[in-house]
Structures are given as structure tokens and as C-alpha cells.
Amino acid sequence: MHHVGIQTRDLANCVAWYRDFFGCEEKWSLEEFSDLTLSRLPGMERLTEVRVGDLRFHLFERADDTDDLPGGNKIQFQHVCLDVSSPENLVAWRERWLELRASGRYRFATDEAPTDIVTDADGVQSCYLVDVNGLEFELTYTPGGDR
């Protein structure tokens, strides 16, 4: 996988949150696009790539974006799952989200809080949380690393 594309209403807010939550660094930005890109994403204004390790997000703003939130009964990617290295890291990620939310530095599209950390019958632990746009991520720890 090369990157995950994320549409946002507020690029600066989104870039800041991905930097502060995931530890991403801004790598490059574009404000001019090919005819193909503009035909697929009308109104595209800006695109910024942020990256942490091999994980890349392409964050982009469109002029014709609506206030509709992700979720509900729509056809879309439901969530993106990211692996964490230990149960302690899973707790730390969840706490980091709560700290960033409480800081007041970001405008969130929804008031949805992270789920509790749950443990499946096979020992896999996970929690779900949303980014500033209301897009859902699952953070998962898998004992033994393979499932």
C-alpha cells in the first residue's frame, strides 16, 4: 500500500492533528493538479502528504465539500486498522487521543469518543477512534503478531 487518501474540510486542522496524533511529518504539498485528478475530484484545491515511517496519508481539501459526516449506512471504507506493538501502546494511543481532544487545539467533526479497549476471545485487543474528520481508525494489538 502506498497511501491512504483523506478528504477534509480544513487542511491545516487535519495536518496538525495527523502530525500530533500519529507523529507524521509533512513531506510535500500541491495546489496544481492534472486534468485526470480534477475530473475525479472536482474542486480539489490543496493536497498535502504526511508520513510516519512507511505510513503515508494524502490529505486534501475540495472547494465543494459538504458538511455530511462519514459513517451511517453509506458505501465507504468503514475503517482503517493499524497494528500496535503491545497492550501498553494501545492504552497509550487511546490516552494520546483523549489528551489531544481535551487540548482544544483541533476542530473535530464529531463528539465521538474512542471506544474502550476490548479483548476478543483469542486475545486480540483493539479500540476504535476517529480523526478530526470523523473517519474511523481501529488500533489493534495481536498477541504473537499474526492473525
N, C-alpha and C positions, 0 to 999 in steps of 0.2 A: 504494500500500500504506500502510495506517495504522500497523500494529504487528505484531510477532511475539510470540505468547503462549508463555511458557515455564513449565512446571511444575517446581517444585523441592521438595526435602525440607527445605531450610534457607534461608529467605528472606534472612536477614541475611547469610549467607555469599555467596549469589548476588548480592545487591545490591552488596556490597562488590567482588566480582570484576568485575562489569559496569562499575562506577564506575572501578576501577583499570585494567582492560584496555582498554575502549573509550573511557574518559573520559566516561561517562554521568553525568548529574545526575539525582537523584531528584526527580520532579515532583509526584507525589501518591500517596496510599495509601488503600485501602478495607478495612473489616472487616465491612461490611454489604452484602448482595447481593440482587438481585431473585430472585423465585421462579424465573424462567426460568434465570438463571445457576446457581442452586443445583440445578436439575433436570438441567442439562447437566454440571455439575462438582460432584457431591455431595462434601460435606466441605470445600469451599473455605473457607479461614479468613482469608487476607490476600492482597491484591493491591497491588503497587507498580509504578508506571510509572517507568522510567528512560529518559533520552533523551540522544542526542548529535546535534546538528543536526536533520535530519528523520528520523533513525532512532530508532524507539521500540521498547522491549521491555516487555511486560507480564509481570512475574514474579509467580507465585502459588504459594502453599502450600495443600495439601489435607491434611486430617486422615487420610484413608485411603490416602495414598501408599504404594507398595510399594518394596522395595529393588531391583526389576528395573531393569537399566540399559537405556538406549536402544541401538539397533543390532541386529545379528543379522538374522534372517530374519522381521522383523515389518513390517506395513504401517504406515508412518510417513513424515514428512518425513525424507529421508535427510541433507540438509544445507542450510544457507543460505549463499549465496555473496555476499560483499561485495567491491566493487571498491576497489583501492588505486591511488594516482596515479603510482607509479613502482616500478621494481625495488628501489630503495633502501628505500622504505617497506615493501615486502613483507618484506625482511630485518629491518627494524626491528620490525614487528609480531611476527614469529616470535621475535625476541630478547626482546621485551617479555613474551611468554607464558612463555618459559623463566625469565626473572627473577622473574616473579610466582610461578611454580610453586616455584622454589627458595627463595622468601622464607619459606615455611611458614605464611603468614597465612591460607591457604584450605584447606578440606577438599574434595578432588577425589573424584568418584565412581569414577574410573578412573585407572590409572597411564599411560594412553596419551599418548605424547609427540607433538608436532607432526611432520608428515612433513617430509622435506627439501623444498626449493623445487625444482620441476621446470619444465622449459621444453618446451612442446609444439612440434610441427613448424612451426606457424605463428607461433611466438614468444611465445605466451601463457604467462605464468609463474604458478604457483599453489602453495599449500601448504594442508594441512588441519590443523585443530587442534580441540580440544574445550573446552567451557566446564566449569565446576565440576560440572555435572550429567551430563557425558558426551555432551552434544549437539554435533554436528559443525558447524563453520564452514569454508568454503573462502574463502581470501583470494586474489584474482586481480588480476594486472596485465595489461592488454590493450594492446599497442602500437597507437597510433592511436585507442584508446578505443572502438572499435566492433567487436563480433563477435557 
